[in-house]
Amino acid sequence: MDTRPPILCLLGPTGTGKTSAAIAVARRMDASVVNFDSRQVYADFPIITAQPSVEERAACPHLLYGFLPTEEKMTAARFVALALETIETVRGQGRLPILVGGTGLYLRSLLQGMAPIPEIPEEIRQGVLERIRKEGPQKLHAELVEADPDYAARIHPNDTQRNARAAEVYLATGHTMTWWHENGEHTPAPYDALKVGMRIGLDELEPHLARRIDEMLALGAMDEARAAMAKCADPEAPGWTGIGCAEMLACLRGEIGPDEARAKWVKNTRAYAKRQITWFRKEADIRWFAPGESEAIADCAAQWLASRDES
């Protein structure tokens, strides 16, 4: 009998209905949704990052959404600490924690433990940041493709934070991020996790992503970005590095027009979804469902919890 507390994890690429599935589960049992999407933590971008709507949040508690200022950085280590605290709060209320999101590294770091990477010397960190200021993150990403192709395939060339982290770790330790994740000693979170994934082909998902972006633009994505820019105009701020945010900011700064901003947003979202599909395909012990099968997912969760009680 597994005596570890249960948690449900709903995962998959962007735009596949994970929130709807979580709400379907919450209709059957007392549950709270805990975000594990690295972009949906930012307070200034609820539309652009597709955070749950007011109506969705009314269905059950939603936690770790929209709380972080644009200028602050979210890391896997910070997420794990916040998630552990939040999960225990939810459990203390007698509710089932449902982790929902698409940032595979965050979920893996929680469930399998963090790689114990040593502290990075400040001179190395500053040297990497100076290179990014001069050359951009794309140059570091190109080097990462050579040194650590598996990790490079999971992050976008424009992702300043993760490309910098990969570079500084390699420079400081002589080992890649993949090496640390595979060889370091890890302390898993003390939970019994049911992992449920949304399976869809990229070609099928792509037109939906484009329609979703058009809906975000119609809802006021550009105005949202304009308001965020009034608070923090630094394009290197962590909140601006997300897909959609970066394209809107470039448009507001006059670097590209609205049509090009939309086209880049669609292109970059497709590339991100492809990386997510690749990542989750390599994860073990996932029960797969198609988008829209929310009631079947709720059935699966209920049956799993019942089987735990019986064993």
C-alpha positions as CSV (number, residue, x, y, z in Angstrom):
1,M,0.0,0.0,0.0
2,D,1.4,3.4,-1.0
3,T,1.0,5.7,2.0
4,R,2.3,8.8,0.3
5,P,-0.3,11.6,-0.2
6,P,-1.8,11.6,-3.7
7,I,-1.5,14.4,-6.2
8,L,-2.8,14.6,-9.8
9,C,-0.6,16.1,-12.5
10,L,-2.2,17.3,-15.7
11,L,0.4,17.9,-18.3
12,G,0.9,18.5,-22.0
13,P,1.6,21.1,-24.7
14,T,0.1,24.6,-24.6
15,G,-3.5,25.0,-25.8
16,T,-4.7,21.4,-25.1
17,G,-7.4,22.0,-22.5
18,K,-5.6,21.1,-19.3
19,T,-7.5,23.7,-17.2
20,S,-10.9,22.3,-18.5
21,A,-9.8,18.8,-17.5
22,A,-8.8,20.0,-14.0
23,I,-12.1,21.6,-13.5
24,A,-13.9,18.4,-14.6
25,V,-12.0,16.6,-11.9
26,A,-12.7,19.3,-9.3
27,R,-16.5,18.9,-10.0
28,R,-16.2,15.3,-8.7
29,M,-14.2,16.0,-5.6
30,D,-12.7,18.7,-3.4
31,A,-9.6,19.8,-5.3
32,S,-7.4,22.9,-5.9
33,V,-5.4,23.6,-9.1
34,V,-1.7,24.4,-8.6
35,N,0.1,26.0,-11.6
36,F,3.3,24.6,-12.9
37,D,3.6,26.8,-16.0
38,S,6.7,29.1,-15.9
39,R,4.9,32.0,-17.8
40,Q,1.5,31.9,-16.1
41,V,3.2,33.1,-12.8
42,Y,3.5,36.7,-14.1
43,A,0.9,39.1,-12.9
44,D,1.0,41.5,-15.8
45,F,0.2,39.0,-18.6
46,P,-3.0,37.1,-17.8
47,I,-4.2,37.3,-21.4
48,I,-0.9,36.7,-23.2
49,T,0.0,33.7,-21.0
50,A,-3.6,32.2,-21.1
51,Q,-4.1,32.2,-17.4
52,P,-7.4,30.7,-16.2
53,S,-10.4,33.0,-16.6
54,V,-12.5,34.5,-13.8
55,E,-15.1,31.8,-14.6
56,E,-12.6,29.0,-14.4
57,R,-11.1,30.2,-11.2
58,A,-14.6,30.4,-9.7
59,A,-15.0,26.6,-10.2
60,C,-12.3,25.7,-7.7
61,P,-9.3,27.4,-6.1
62,H,-6.4,28.2,-8.5
63,L,-3.0,28.8,-6.9
64,L,0.4,30.1,-8.1
65,Y,-1.1,32.1,-11.0
66,G,-0.3,35.7,-11.8
67,F,1.6,36.7,-8.6
68,L,5.1,37.5,-9.9
69,P,6.2,41.0,-11.1
70,T,7.7,41.2,-14.6
71,E,11.2,42.1,-13.3
72,E,11.4,39.0,-11.1
73,K,12.8,35.6,-12.1
74,M,11.2,32.3,-11.6
75,T,13.5,29.3,-11.5
76,A,12.9,25.6,-11.1
77,A,14.3,25.7,-7.5
78,R,12.0,28.6,-6.6
79,F,9.0,26.8,-8.1
80,V,9.7,23.6,-6.2
81,A,9.8,25.5,-2.9
82,L,6.6,27.3,-3.7
83,A,4.9,24.2,-5.0
84,L,5.7,22.1,-1.9
85,E,4.4,24.8,0.4
86,T,1.2,25.2,-1.7
87,I,0.6,21.5,-2.0
88,E,0.8,21.1,1.8
89,T,-1.6,24.1,2.2
90,V,-4.1,22.4,-0.1
91,R,-3.7,19.0,1.6
92,G,-4.3,20.8,5.0
93,Q,-7.6,21.9,3.7
94,G,-8.6,18.4,2.9
95,R,-8.4,19.0,-0.9
96,L,-6.7,17.1,-3.7
97,P,-3.8,19.1,-5.3
98,I,-4.1,19.1,-9.1
99,L,-0.9,20.3,-10.7
100,V,-1.6,21.8,-14.1
101,G,0.9,23.1,-16.7
102,G,3.3,22.6,-19.5
103,T,6.8,23.4,-18.0
104,G,8.2,19.9,-17.9
105,L,11.3,20.8,-16.1
106,Y,9.3,22.2,-13.2
107,L,7.2,19.1,-12.8
108,R,10.2,16.8,-13.1
109,S,12.2,18.9,-10.6
110,L,9.3,18.5,-8.1
111,L,8.6,14.8,-8.6
112,Q,12.2,13.6,-9.1
113,G,14.1,16.2,-7.1
114,M,16.5,19.0,-8.0
115,A,20.0,18.3,-9.4
116,P,22.4,19.6,-6.7
117,I,24.3,22.0,-8.9
118,P,27.0,23.9,-7.0
119,E,26.8,27.6,-6.5
120,I,28.0,29.5,-9.6
121,P,30.8,31.9,-9.0
122,E,29.7,35.5,-9.5
123,E,32.4,36.3,-12.0
124,I,31.2,33.5,-14.3
125,R,27.6,34.5,-14.0
126,Q,28.4,38.2,-14.8
127,G,30.6,37.1,-17.7
128,V,27.7,35.1,-19.2
129,L,25.2,38.0,-18.7
130,E,27.7,40.3,-20.4
131,R,27.9,38.0,-23.4
132,I,24.1,38.0,-23.7
133,R,24.0,41.8,-23.6
134,K,26.5,41.9,-26.4
135,E,25.6,38.9,-28.5
136,G,22.1,37.9,-27.5
137,P,21.0,34.5,-26.1
138,Q,20.9,32.9,-29.6
139,K,24.8,32.6,-29.7
140,L,24.8,30.8,-26.4
141,H,22.0,28.6,-27.6
142,A,24.0,27.7,-30.7
143,E,26.9,26.7,-28.5
144,L,24.5,24.7,-26.3
145,V,23.3,22.7,-29.3
146,E,26.9,21.5,-29.7
147,A,27.6,20.9,-26.0
148,D,24.2,19.6,-24.8
149,P,21.8,19.0,-27.7
150,D,19.2,17.3,-25.5
151,Y,18.8,20.3,-23.2
152,A,19.1,22.7,-26.1
153,A,16.2,21.1,-27.8
154,R,14.0,21.9,-24.9
155,I,14.5,25.6,-24.7
156,H,14.0,28.5,-27.2
157,P,17.0,30.3,-28.7
158,N,15.6,33.5,-27.4
159,D,15.2,32.3,-23.8
160,T,17.7,34.5,-22.0
161,Q,17.3,32.9,-18.6
162,R,17.7,29.3,-19.5
163,N,20.4,29.7,-22.0
164,A,22.4,31.8,-19.5
165,R,21.8,29.1,-16.8
166,A,23.0,26.3,-19.1
167,A,26.1,28.3,-20.1
168,E,27.1,29.3,-16.5
169,V,26.6,25.7,-15.2
170,Y,28.8,24.3,-18.0
171,L,31.5,26.9,-17.5
172,A,31.5,26.5,-13.7
173,T,31.3,22.7,-13.4
174,G,32.5,21.3,-16.7
175,H,29.2,19.3,-16.9
176,T,26.1,20.0,-18.9
177,M,22.6,20.5,-17.5
178,T,21.7,17.0,-18.9
179,W,24.6,15.5,-17.0
180,W,23.5,17.1,-13.7
181,H,19.9,16.0,-14.2
182,E,20.9,12.4,-14.9
183,N,23.8,12.0,-12.5
184,G,23.2,14.2,-9.5
185,E,21.6,12.9,-6.3
186,H,17.9,13.9,-6.2
187,T,15.4,14.1,-3.4
188,P,11.9,13.4,-4.8
189,A,8.8,15.1,-3.4
190,P,7.0,12.7,-1.0
191,Y,3.9,12.2,-3.1
192,D,2.2,9.5,-5.1
193,A,1.6,11.2,-8.4
194,L,-0.9,10.2,-11.1
195,K,0.4,11.8,-14.3
196,V,-2.2,12.4,-17.0
197,G,-1.1,13.8,-20.4
198,M,-2.9,15.5,-23.3
199,R,-1.8,13.7,-26.5
200,I,-2.2,15.5,-29.8
201,G,-0.2,15.8,-33.0
202,L,1.5,19.0,-33.8
203,D,-0.2,19.4,-37.2
204,E,-3.6,19.0,-35.5
205,L,-2.7,21.4,-32.7
206,E,-1.2,24.2,-34.9
207,P,-4.4,25.7,-36.3
208,H,-5.9,25.8,-32.8
209,L,-2.9,27.7,-31.5
210,A,-3.2,30.3,-34.3
211,R,-6.9,30.8,-33.4
212,R,-6.1,31.0,-29.8
213,I,-3.6,33.8,-30.4
214,D,-6.1,35.7,-32.5
215,E,-8.5,35.4,-29.6
216,M,-5.9,36.8,-27.2
217,L,-5.3,39.7,-29.5
218,A,-9.0,40.4,-29.7
219,L,-9.2,40.3,-25.9
220,G,-6.6,43.0,-25.6
221,A,-3.2,41.4,-25.6
222,M,-1.5,44.5,-27.0
223,D,-3.2,46.8,-24.4
224,E,-2.1,44.4,-21.7
225,A,1.5,44.6,-22.9
226,R,1.3,48.3,-23.1
227,A,0.2,48.5,-19.5
228,A,3.0,46.1,-18.5
229,M,5.5,48.2,-20.4
230,A,4.5,51.3,-18.4
231,K,5.6,49.4,-15.3
232,C,8.7,47.7,-16.7
233,A,10.1,48.6,-20.1
234,D,13.3,46.5,-19.8
235,P,13.1,43.9,-22.6
236,E,15.6,41.7,-20.7
237,A,13.2,41.5,-17.7
238,P,12.3,37.8,-17.1
239,G,8.5,38.4,-17.7
240,W,9.1,39.8,-21.1
241,T,11.1,36.8,-22.3
242,G,8.0,34.6,-22.7
243,I,6.5,33.8,-26.1
244,G,3.8,36.4,-26.9
245,C,5.2,38.9,-24.4
246,A,8.4,39.4,-26.4
247,E,6.6,39.8,-29.7
248,M,4.1,42.3,-28.3
249,L,7.0,44.3,-26.7
250,A,8.9,44.4,-30.0
251,C,5.8,45.7,-31.7
252,L,5.3,48.4,-29.0
253,R,9.0,49.4,-29.4
254,G,8.5,49.9,-33.1
255,E,10.8,47.1,-34.0
256,I,8.2,45.1,-35.9
257,G,4.6,45.7,-37.1
258,P,1.4,44.1,-35.7
259,D,1.2,41.5,-38.5
260,E,4.8,40.4,-38.1
261,A,4.3,40.3,-34.3
262,R,1.3,38.0,-34.7
263,A,3.2,35.8,-37.2
264,K,6.2,35.5,-34.9
265,W,3.9,34.7,-32.0
266,V,2.3,31.9,-33.9
267,K,5.6,30.5,-35.2
268,N,7.3,30.6,-31.8
269,T,4.3,29.1,-30.1
270,R,4.3,26.2,-32.5
271,A,8.0,25.7,-31.9
272,Y,7.4,25.7,-28.1
273,A,4.5,23.2,-28.4
274,K,6.8,20.9,-30.4
275,R,9.4,21.1,-27.7
276,Q,6.8,20.3,-25.1
277,I,5.5,17.3,-27.0
278,T,9.1,16.0,-27.3
279,W,9.7,16.5,-23.6
280,F,6.6,14.8,-22.4
281,R,6.9,11.9,-24.8
282,K,10.1,10.9,-22.9
283,E,8.4,11.0,-19.5
284,A,7.4,7.7,-17.9
285,D,4.1,6.6,-16.4
286,I,1.8,9.0,-18.2
287,R,-1.8,8.0,-18.9
288,W,-2.7,9.7,-22.2
289,F,-5.9,11.3,-23.3
290,A,-7.0,13.4,-26.2
291,P,-7.9,17.1,-25.7
292,G,-11.6,17.3,-24.8
293,E,-11.7,14.0,-22.9
294,S,-12.2,15.9,-19.6
295,E,-14.8,13.5,-18.2
296,A,-12.7,10.5,-19.1
297,I,-9.8,12.1,-17.2
298,A,-12.1,12.8,-14.2
299,D,-13.1,9.1,-14.3
300,C,-9.5,8.0,-14.4
301,A,-8.6,10.2,-11.4
302,A,-11.6,9.0,-9.4
303,Q,-10.8,5.3,-10.1
304,W,-7.1,5.9,-9.2
305,L,-8.0,7.4,-5.9
306,A,-10.5,4.7,-5.2
307,S,-7.9,2.0,-5.9
308,R,-5.5,3.6,-3.5
309,D,-8.2,3.5,-0.8
310,E,-8.9,-0.1,-1.4
311,S,-5.2,-1.3,-1.4
